[in-house]
């Protein structure tokens, strides 16, 4: 018998029933039914003394889910999304988070109105930015990641205080946004450990 919290109700079902209710061809052994929370209003003061991610029109559900899982790994508790970023409750996003969605706050806002109100350094991942390995990120800030095909929109680009880039050693044209987010989060975390 499973050792579960008393707050969790569970029911055993057959494999046939599991296959009918799962959106996967080969479902996992457990499916969770979770009430969608009402996200708290974004409190700008709660973003101080830490890093948060900002997603500008990220569209791929797999990328979004991977970014949430990566944020959770690196202790990032808030992701601020443009209103046109993929829905966090898209089934592919939820699956890709592997449970991290329960620990990371995701806020959908008008970035043009919101970012100027947050009194933190704003770093933007761009191809023509400063080498991340030579960047002093400090102990707090916002990291803006752009759309898979178009990068950060021109309007949001104007709000960035420091453009940063992952130096390229090979011939690839670009990095996947989820991979780039992971590399940048790792460097920000490494940098903060020196403070």
DRENKOL-873601 format. One record per residue: x, y, z of N, C-alpha, C in turn. Coordinates in steps of 0.001 Angstrom, whole numbers. Layout:
BEGIN
+---------+---------+---------+---------+---------+---------+---------+---------+---------+
!    n_c1 !    n_c2 !    n_c3 !   ca_c1 !   ca_c2 !   ca_c3 !    c_c1 !    c_c2 !    c_c3 !
+---------+---------+---------+---------+---------+---------+---------+---------+---------+
!       X !       Y !       Z !       X !       Y !       Z !       X !       Y !       Z !
...
+---------+---------+---------+---------+---------+---------+---------+---------+---------+
END
This chain:
BEGIN
+---------+---------+---------+---------+---------+---------+---------+---------+---------+
!    n_c1 !    n_c2 !    n_c3 !   ca_c1 !   ca_c2 !   ca_c3 !    c_c1 !    c_c2 !    c_c3 !
+---------+---------+---------+---------+---------+---------+---------+---------+---------+
!     836 !   -1182 !       0 !       0 !       0 !       0 !     881 !    1245 !       0 !
!     455 !    2251 !    -727 !    1187 !    3507 !    -808 !    1066 !    4290 !     493 !
!    2119 !    4993 !     862 !    2111 !    5854 !    2034 !    1884 !    7281 !    1554 !
!     617 !    7713 !    1546 !     266 !    9029 !    1021 !    -234 !    9930 !    2137 !
!    -146 !   11221 !    1911 !    -698 !   12195 !    2832 !   -2185 !   11931 !    3005 !
!   -2694 !   12240 !    4174 !   -4131 !   12045 !    4429 !   -4972 !   13003 !    3602 !
!   -4349 !   14043 !    3057 !   -5088 !   15006 !    2236 !   -5312 !   14498 !     821 !
!   -4679 !   13392 !     475 !   -4782 !   12862 !    -878 !   -5745 !   11691 !    -898 !
!   -6789 !   11832 !   -1689 !   -7707 !   10721 !   -1906 !   -7211 !    9949 !   -3104 !
!   -7209 !    8630 !   -3013 !   -6776 !    7857 !   -4173 !   -7714 !    6685 !   -4402 !
!   -7713 !    6248 !   -5646 !   -8555 !    5137 !   -6049 !   -7790 !    4315 !   -7071 !
!   -7752 !    3035 !   -6856 !   -7104 !    2151 !   -7823 !   -8056 !    1895 !   -8978 !
!   -7498 !    1934 !  -10191 !   -8287 !    1653 !  -11386 !   -7529 !     653 !  -12248 !
!   -8220 !     127 !  -13223 !   -7589 !    -854 !  -14109 !   -6722 !    -151 !  -15143 !
!   -5830 !    -906 !  -15760 !   -4985 !    -367 !  -16830 !   -5838 !     144 !  -17974 !
!   -6905 !    -557 !  -18288 !   -7827 !    -156 !  -19354 !   -8454 !    1204 !  -19040 !
!   -8881 !    1399 !  -17797 !   -9457 !    2681 !  -17389 !   -8404 !    3789 !  -17448 !
!   -7193 !    3450 !  -17020 !   -6091 !    4406 !  -17044 !   -5808 !    4875 !  -18465 !
!   -5801 !    3940 !  -19404 !   -5549 !    4287 !  -20813 !   -6648 !    5168 !  -21381 !
!   -7885 !    4998 !  -20915 !   -9011 !    5801 !  -21416 !   -8945 !    7250 !  -20945 !
!   -8472 !    7459 !  -19722 !   -8480 !    8834 !  -19203 !   -7173 !    9579 !  -19415 !
!   -6132 !    8882 !  -19784 !   -4842 !    9531 !  -20012 !   -4772 !   10076 !  -21431 !
!   -4048 !   11166 !  -21594 !   -3840 !   11716 !  -22933 !   -2614 !   11097 !  -23611 !
!   -1936 !   10187 !  -22907 !    -731 !    9552 !  -23440 !   -1041 !    8182 !  -24033 !
!    -276 !    7794 !  -25055 !    -430 !    6449 !  -25612 !     -15 !    5395 !  -24601 !
!    1067 !    5664 !  -23892 !    1541 !    4770 !  -22836 !    1540 !    5568 !  -21535 !
!     439 !    5512 !  -20776 !     351 !    6346 !  -19574 !    1259 !    5878 !  -18451 !
!    1579 !    6820 !  -17580 !    2309 !    6497 !  -16359 !    1391 !    5654 !  -15475 !
!    1916 !    5138 !  -14370 !    1118 !    4298 !  -13485 !     194 !    5108 !  -12578 !
!     419 !    6421 !  -12498 !    -369 !    7267 !  -11616 !    -817 !    8506 !  -12382 !
!   -2059 !    8886 !  -12171 !   -2576 !   10138 !  -12725 !   -3100 !   10949 !  -11554 !
!   -2783 !   12222 !  -11546 !   -3258 !   13098 !  -10475 !   -4336 !   14026 !  -10991 !
!   -5370 !   14203 !  -10209 !   -6411 !   15179 !  -10497 !   -6234 !   16291 !   -9473 !
!   -5833 !   17457 !   -9954 !   -5491 !   18559 !   -9059 !   -6353 !   19765 !   -9412 !
!   -6862 !   20411 !   -8394 !   -7643 !   21630 !   -8599 !   -6702 !   22734 !   -9061 !
!   -7082 !   23443 !  -10111 !   -6269 !   24554 !  -10604 !   -6325 !   25674 !   -9568 !
!   -5152 !   26086 !   -9079 !   -5158 !   27128 !   -8035 !   -5458 !   28500 !   -8619 !
!   -5902 !   29368 !   -7754 !   -6017 !   30780 !   -8126 !   -4668 !   31392 !   -7776 !
!   -3943 !   31824 !   -8804 !   -2603 !   32364 !   -8580 !   -2688 !   33658 !   -7796 !
!   -1774 !   33855 !   -6870 !   -1763 !   35128 !   -6140 !   -1386 !   36266 !   -7097 !
!   -1865 !   37460 !   -6780 !   -1492 !   38635 !   -7561 !      14 !   38811 !   -7428 !
!     647 !   39153 !   -8520 !    2100 !   39323 !   -8518 !    2479 !   40460 !   -7571 !
!    3225 !   40108 !   -6530 !    3686 !   41077 !   -5537 !    5126 !   41437 !   -5892 !
!    5343 !   42650 !   -6347 !    6671 !   43071 !   -6799 !    7722 !   42957 !   -5692 !
!    7336 !   43240 !   -4445 !    8293 !   43163 !   -3342 !    8763 !   41743 !   -3084 !
!    7926 !   40749 !   -3403 !    8314 !   39353 !   -3180 !    9379 !   38893 !   -4168 !
!    9644 !   39693 !   -5199 !   10652 !   39343 !   -6200 !   12049 !   39841 !   -5813 !
!   12129 !   40635 !   -4763 !   13414 !   41207 !   -4337 !   14337 !   40121 !   -3793 !
!   15633 !   40358 !   -3926 !   16690 !   39503 !   -3397 !   16657 !   38078 !   -3946 !
!   16184 !   37941 !   -5169 !   16210 !   36648 !   -5855 !   16053 !   36902 !   -7349 !
!   16162 !   35854 !   -8124 !   15944 !   35955 !   -9564 !   14603 !   35346 !   -9934 !
!   13967 !   35957 !  -10911 !   12735 !   35429 !  -11483 !   12900 !   35398 !  -12993 !
!   12159 !   34512 !  -13635 !   12179 !   34417 !  -15093 !   11032 !   35217 !  -15679 !
!   11272 !   35774 !  -16861 !   10238 !   36470 !  -17623 !   10209 !   35814 !  -19000 !
!    9038 !   35344 !  -19413 !    8897 !   34684 !  -20712 !    8085 !   35560 !  -21647 !
!    8688 !   35914 !  -22757 !    8062 !   36776 !  -23755 !    7604 !   35928 !  -24938 !
!    6331 !   35537 !  -24918 !    5700 !   34826 !  -26034 !    6336 !   33460 !  -26319 !
!    6695 !   32717 !  -25278 !    7153 !   31330 !  -25471 !    5934 !   30509 !  -25867 !
!    6025 !   29757 !  -26957 !    4860 !   29092 !  -27526 !    4825 !   27576 !  -27384 !
!    5963 !   26934 !  -27348 !    5987 !   25473 !  -27345 !    5691 !   24931 !  -25945 !
!    4665 !   24065 !  -25810 !    4328 !   23520 !  -24492 !    5478 !   22756 !  -23841 !
!    6233 !   22010 !  -24630 !    7375 !   21275 !  -24080 !    8427 !   22215 !  -23519 !
!    8689 !   23306 !  -24233 !    9646 !   24307 !  -23740 !    9148 !   24924 !  -22435 !
!    7874 !   25288 !  -22406 !    7307 !   25912 !  -21215 !    7423 !   24980 !  -20012 !
!    7052 !   23724 !  -20187 !    7129 !   22767 !  -19091 !    8555 !   22550 !  -18621 !
!    9481 !   22477 !  -19559 !   10887 !   22294 !  -19214 !   11435 !   23514 !  -18477 !
!   11013 !   24695 !  -18881 !   11449 !   25919 !  -18202 !   10937 !   25943 !  -16761 !
!    9699 !   25536 !  -16547 !    9154 !   25494 !  -15189 !    9930 !   24496 !  -14338 !
!   10211 !   23342 !  -14899 !   10976 !   22315 !  -14173 !   12395 !   22805 !  -13871 !
!   13004 !   23496 !  -14820 !   14340 !   24055 !  -14625 !   14322 !   25121 !  -13534 !
!   13316 !   25985 !  -13571 !   13190 !   27020 !  -12535 !   13116 !   26372 !  -11160 !
!   12313 !   25343 !  -11036 !   12169 !   24634 !   -9765 !   13508 !   24057 !   -9312 !
!   14265 !   23490 !  -10238 !   15572 !   22909 !   -9912 !   16519 !   23947 !   -9318 !
!   16496 !   25146 !   -9902 !   17421 !   26198 !   -9468 !   16828 !   27110 !   -8384 !
!   15676 !   26753 !   -7846 !   15093 !   27517 !   -6745 !   14415 !   28802 !   -7156 !
!   14067 !   28914 !   -8424 !   13348 !   30097 !   -8910 !   11864 !   29844 !   -8683 !
!   11235 !   30717 !   -7915 !    9852 !   30474 !   -7505 !    8809 !   31228 !   -8318 !
!    9237 !   32177 !   -9150 !    8273 !   32964 !   -9921 !    8675 !   33051 !  -11388 !
!    7702 !   32816 !  -12245 !    7868 !   33012 !  -13686 !    6785 !   33989 !  -14120 !
!    7213 !   35067 !  -14746 !    6304 !   36113 !  -15210 !    6194 !   35975 !  -16723 !
!    4975 !   35752 !  -17205 !    4762 !   35471 !  -18635 !    3977 !   36575 !  -19313 !
!    4312 !   36813 !  -20568 !    3476 !   37694 !  -21387 !    2125 !   37009 !  -21576 !
!    1129 !   37788 !  -21847 !    -226 !   37240 !  -21984 !    -350 !   36279 !  -23166 !
!     564 !   36353 !  -24137 !     504 !   35463 !  -25295 !    1419 !   34237 !  -25162 !
!    1986 !   34025 !  -23979 !    2780 !   32815 !  -23735 !    1826 !   31636 !  -23603 !
!    2285 !   30451 !  -23996 !    1449 !   29248 !  -23966 !     830 !   29054 !  -22578 !
!    -384 !   28527 !  -22556 !   -1130 !   28296 !  -21322 !    -413 !   27276 !  -20441 !
!    -177 !   27644 !  -19205 !     540 !   26779 !  -18278 !    -226 !   25479 !  -18007 !
!   -1546 !   25464 !  -18248 !   -2339 !   24256 !  -18010 !   -2571 !   23435 !  -19271 !
!   -1874 !   23759 !  -20341 !   -1869 !   22898 !  -21517 !   -1372 !   21530 !  -21043 !
!   -2037 !   20436 !  -21407 !   -1625 !   19112 !  -20901 !    -150 !   18780 !  -21151 !
!     394 !   19226 !  -22274 !    1810 !   18952 !  -22561 !    2722 !   19758 !  -21643 !
!    2306 !   20969 !  -21282 !    3089 !   21765 !  -20335 !    3093 !   21074 !  -18978 !
!    1910 !   20722 !  -18504 !    1775 !   20085 !  -17191 !    2632 !   18823 !  -17128 !
!    2560 !   17996 !  -18169 !    3337 !   16756 !  -18188 !    4833 !   17038 !  -18153 !
!    5278 !   18030 !  -18926 !    6713 !   18325 !  -19012 !    7266 !   18895 !  -17704 !
!    6418 !   19479 !  -16856 !    6906 !   20022 !  -15583 !    7251 !   18925 !  -14585 !
!    6740 !   17731 !  -14781 !    7006 !   16593 !  -13886 !    6756 !   16964 !  -12414 !
!    5685 !   17716 !  -12167 !    5302 !   18075 !  -10806 !    5793 !   19432 !  -10347 !
!    6740 !   20018 !  -11056 !    7288 !   21314 !  -10631 !    6259 !   22435 !  -10694 !
!    5204 !   22256 !  -11470 !    4159 !   23268 !  -11566 !    3529 !   23538 !  -10193 !
!    3569 !   22561 !   -9306 !    3004 !   22726 !   -7974 !    3882 !   23596 !   -7073 !
!    5117 !   23864 !   -7488 !    6047 !   24612 !   -6633 !    6493 !   25949 !   -7222 !
!    6103 !   26257 !   -8436 !    6520 !   27498 !   -9097 !    5281 !   28331 !   -9409 !
!    5305 !   29605 !   -9036 !    4196 !   30518 !   -9342 !    4362 !   31040 !  -10755 !
!    3310 !   30925 !  -11549 !    3339 !   31411 !  -12928 !    2313 !   32532 !  -13048 !
!    2788 !   33704 !  -13459 !    1939 !   34895 !  -13544 !    1845 !   35339 !  -15001 !
!     636 !   35608 !  -15486 !     438 !   36149 !  -16834 !      83 !   37624 !  -16695 !
!     891 !   38479 !  -17313 !     718 !   39926 !  -17180 !    1012 !   40609 !  -18516 !
!     682 !   41881 !  -18573 !    1118 !   42726 !  -19676 !    2543 !   43155 !  -19342 !
!    3518 !   42562 !  -20017 !    4923 !   42828 !  -19692 !    5289 !   44299 !  -19865 !
!    4734 !   44959 !  -20879 !    5067 !   46364 !  -21114 !    4668 !   47249 !  -19938 !
!    3571 !   46907 !  -19272 !    3138 !   47688 !  -18120 !    3821 !   47236 !  -16840 !
!    4094 !   45944 !  -16730 !    4579 !   45382 !  -15470 !    6076 !   45568 !  -15252 !
!    6888 !   45272 !  -16246 !    8346 !   45300 !  -16045 !    8864 !   46652 !  -15548 !
!    8380 !   47790 !  -16078 !    8900 !   49070 !  -15564 !    8551 !   49320 !  -14092 !
!    7551 !   48621 !  -13570 !    7151 !   48819 !  -12177 !    7979 !   47989 !  -11193 !
!    8739 !   47025 !  -11713 !    9552 !   46169 !  -10850 !   10954 !   46766 !  -10785 !
!   11334 !   47161 !   -9612 !   12624 !   47844 !   -9429 !   13745 !   46822 !   -9230 !
!   14079 !   46127 !  -10325 !   15138 !   45124 !  -10315 !   15922 !   45209 !  -11623 !
!   17182 !   44753 !  -11623 !   17918 !   44683 !  -12890 !   17219 !   43715 !  -13855 !
!   17165 !   44093 !  -15119 !   16522 !   43254 !  -16128 !   17577 !   42798 !  -17134 !
!   17810 !   41491 !  -17170 !   18750 !   40871 !  -18101 !   17938 !   40217 !  -19213 !
!   18417 !   40323 !  -20432 !   17719 !   39704 !  -21549 !   18640 !   38791 !  -22330 !
!   18186 !   37587 !  -22617 !   18971 !   36630 !  -23395 !   18875 !   36997 !  -24871 !
!   20017 !   37434 !  -25440 !   20040 !   37886 !  -26830 !   21332 !   37424 !  -27489 !
!   21312 !   37294 !  -28791 !   22492 !   36821 !  -29512 !   23652 !   37811 !  -29453 !
!   23339 !   39097 !  -29326 !   24400 !   40114 !  -29353 !   24695 !   40680 !  -27965 !
!   24470 !   39896 !  -26914 !   24686 !   40388 !  -25561 !   26092 !   40145 !  -25050 !
!   26316 !   40543 !  -23819 !   27593 !   40319 !  -23135 !   27704 !   38840 !  -22766 !
!   28881 !   38302 !  -22856 !   29169 !   36916 !  -22499 !   28702 !   36659 !  -21057 !
!   27864 !   35643 !  -20846 !   27347 !   35382 !  -19499 !   28451 !   35031 !  -18510 !
!   29562 !   34487 !  -19003 !   30641 !   34084 !  -18115 !   31485 !   35276 !  -17648 !
!   31236 !   36449 !  -18243 !   31896 !   37685 !  -17817 !   30898 !   38664 !  -17205 !
!   29687 !   38194 !  -16902 !   28630 !   39063 !  -16396 !   28482 !   38899 !  -14891 !
!   28418 !   40013 !  -14196 !   28123 !   39990 !  -12763 !   26614 !   40165 !  -12622 !
!   25917 !   39068 !  -12363 !   24460 !   39116 !  -12262 !   23979 !   39676 !  -10923 !
!   24871 !   39702 !   -9932 !   24448 !   40161 !   -8612 !   23528 !   39137 !   -7961 !
!   22758 !   39587 !   -6993 !   21923 !   38661 !   -6232 !   20440 !   38732 !   -6513 !
!   20031 !   39602 !   -7440 !   18605 !   39706 !   -7740 !   18414 !   40238 !   -9149 !
!   17262 !   39929 !   -9715 !   16978 !   40441 !  -11047 !   15924 !   39629 !  -11763 !
!   15665 !   40054 !  -12977 !   14737 !   39382 !  -13873 !   15518 !   38922 !  -15095 !
!   15270 !   37701 !  -15539 !   15899 !   37172 !  -16744 !   14820 !   36972 !  -17792 !
!   14898 !   37728 !  -18875 !   13903 !   37673 !  -19949 !   14349 !   36692 !  -21024 !
!   13463 !   35756 !  -21349 !   13687 !   34782 !  -22422 !   12627 !   35024 !  -23484 !
!   13037 !   34948 !  -24754 !   12129 !   35293 !  -25837 !   11499 !   34112 !  -26552 !
!   10713 !   34457 !  -27536 !   10004 !   33505 !  -28389 !   10976 !   32611 !  -29148 !
!   10560 !   31376 !  -29391 !   11417 !   30387 !  -30039 !   11952 !   30835 !  -31396 !
!   11154 !   31481 !  -32200 !   11594 !   31868 !  -33536 !   12047 !   33307 !  -33671 !
!   11506 !   34181 !  -32807 !   11750 !   35611 !  -32969 !   12526 !   36262 !  -31833 !
!   12794 !   35522 !  -30781 !   13510 !   36103 !  -29650 !   12636 !   37063 !  -28865 !
!   13264 !   38004 !  -28205 !   12552 !   38992 !  -27396 !   11975 !   40054 !  -28311 !
!   10712 !   40412 !  -28087 !   10055 !   41403 !  -28946 !   10730 !   42768 !  -28782 !
!   10625 !   43583 !  -29799 !   11279 !   44899 !  -29805 !   10802 !   45765 !  -28645 !
!    9518 !   45722 !  -28322 !    8987 !   46530 !  -27219 !    9592 !   46115 !  -25886 !
!    9728 !   44822 !  -25656 !   10294 !   44325 !  -24402 !   11811 !   44544 !  -24394 !
!   12435 !   44432 !  -25548 !   13884 !   44641 !  -25663 !   14287 !   46012 !  -25122 !
!   13437 !   47011 !  -25319 !   13732 !   48365 !  -24845 !   13753 !   48461 !  -23314 !
!   13169 !   47483 !  -22631 !   13109 !   47497 !  -21169 !   14274 !   46748 !  -20526 !
!   15124 !   46150 !  -21354 !   16237 !   45344 !  -20853 !   17413 !   46248 !  -20515 !
!   17938 !   46072 !  -19311 !   19084 !   46858 !  -18879 !   20404 !   46264 !  -19328 !
!   20467 !   44929 !  -19439 !   21707 !   44257 !  -19831 !   21386 !   43047 !  -20705 !
!   21841 !   43116 !  -21956 !   21694 !   41970 !  -22858 !   22831 !   40996 !  -22579 !
!   22494 !   39717 !  -22437 !   23506 !   38694 !  -22167 !   23365 !   37562 !  -23187 !
!   24489 !   36887 !  -23438 !   24463 !   35790 !  -24399 !   25322 !   34632 !  -23906 !
!   24946 !   33451 !  -24346 !   25748 !   32256 !  -24101 !   26728 !   32182 !  -25271 !
!   28030 !   32241 !  -25011 !   28979 !   32283 !  -26133 !   28912 !   31004 !  -26972 !
!   28932 !   31200 !  -28279 !   28861 !   30080 !  -29218 !   30262 !   29622 !  -29579 !
!   30477 !   28312 !  -29526 !   31778 !   27760 !  -29913 !   31674 !   26983 !  -31223 !
!   30479 !   26547 !  -31570 !   30283 !   25753 !  -32785 !   29565 !   26534 !  -33856 !
!   28825 !   25833 !  -34705 !   28184 !   26452 !  -35862 !   26667 !   26516 !  -35797 !
!   26066 !   26049 !  -34700 !   24605 !   26106 !  -34586 !   24145 !   27558 !  -34625 !
!   23009 !   27772 !  -35258 !   22475 !   29129 !  -35410 !   21935 !   29677 !  -34092 !
!   21317 !   28798 !  -33293 !   20721 !   29256 !  -32034 !   20536 !   28070 !  -31098 !
!   20113 !   28373 !  -29871 !   19798 !   27343 !  -28886 !   18295 !   27305 !  -28660 !
!   17788 !   26148 !  -28310 !   16410 !   26003 !  -27882 !   16209 !   26863 !  -26633 !
!   15058 !   27513 !  -26506 !   14832 !   28446 !  -25398 !   14881 !   27752 !  -24042 !
!   14426 !   26521 !  -23950 !   14475 !   25807 !  -22664 !   15915 !   25477 !  -22283 !
!   16718 !   25070 !  -23268 !   18130 !   24768 !  -23013 !   18865 !   26046 !  -22619 !
!   18615 !   27127 !  -23350 !   19264 !   28408 !  -23037 !   18880 !   28876 !  -21631 !
!   17619 !   28682 !  -21258 !   17181 !   29061 !  -19916 !   17940 !   28274 !  -18861 !
!   18109 !   26977 !  -19093 !   18828 !   26133 !  -18131 !   20283 !   26590 !  -17969 !
!   20938 !   26894 !  -19074 !   22334 !   27335 !  -19018 !   22437 !   28666 !  -18266 !
!   21537 !   29591 !  -18567 !   21563 !   30895 !  -17893 !   21239 !   30764 !  -16411 !
!   20265 !   29927 !  -16067 !   19940 !   29718 !  -14646 !   21126 !   29129 !  -13901 !
!   21821 !   28213 !  -14540 !   23000 !   27606 !  -13916 !   24074 !   28652 !  -13659 !
!   24316 !   29516 !  -14630 !   25342 !   30546 !  -14458 !   24935 !   31573 !  -13407 !
!   23657 !   31946 !  -13382 !   23172 !   32884 !  -12364 !   23331 !   32271 !  -10979 !
!   22992 !   30993 !  -10842 !   23136 !   30311 !   -9557 !   24611 !   30228 !   -9145 !
!   25478 !   29867 !  -10076 !   26921 !   29786 !   -9795 !   27434 !   31150 !   -9356 !
!   27010 !   32188 !  -10054 !   27413 !   33557 !   -9740 !   26946 !   33960 !   -8351 !
!   25723 !   33584 !   -7986 !   25178 !   33978 !   -6676 !   25860 !   33251 !   -5533 !
!   26447 !   32098 !   -5796 !   27136 !   31349 !   -4743 !   28430 !   32034 !   -4314 !
!   28911 !   32979 !   -5150 !   30122 !   33710 !   -4809 !   29848 !   34908 !   -3907 !
!   28577 !   35312 !   -3828 !   28222 !   36521 !   -3065 !   28327 !   36292 !   -1564 !
+---------+---------+---------+---------+---------+---------+---------+---------+---------+
END
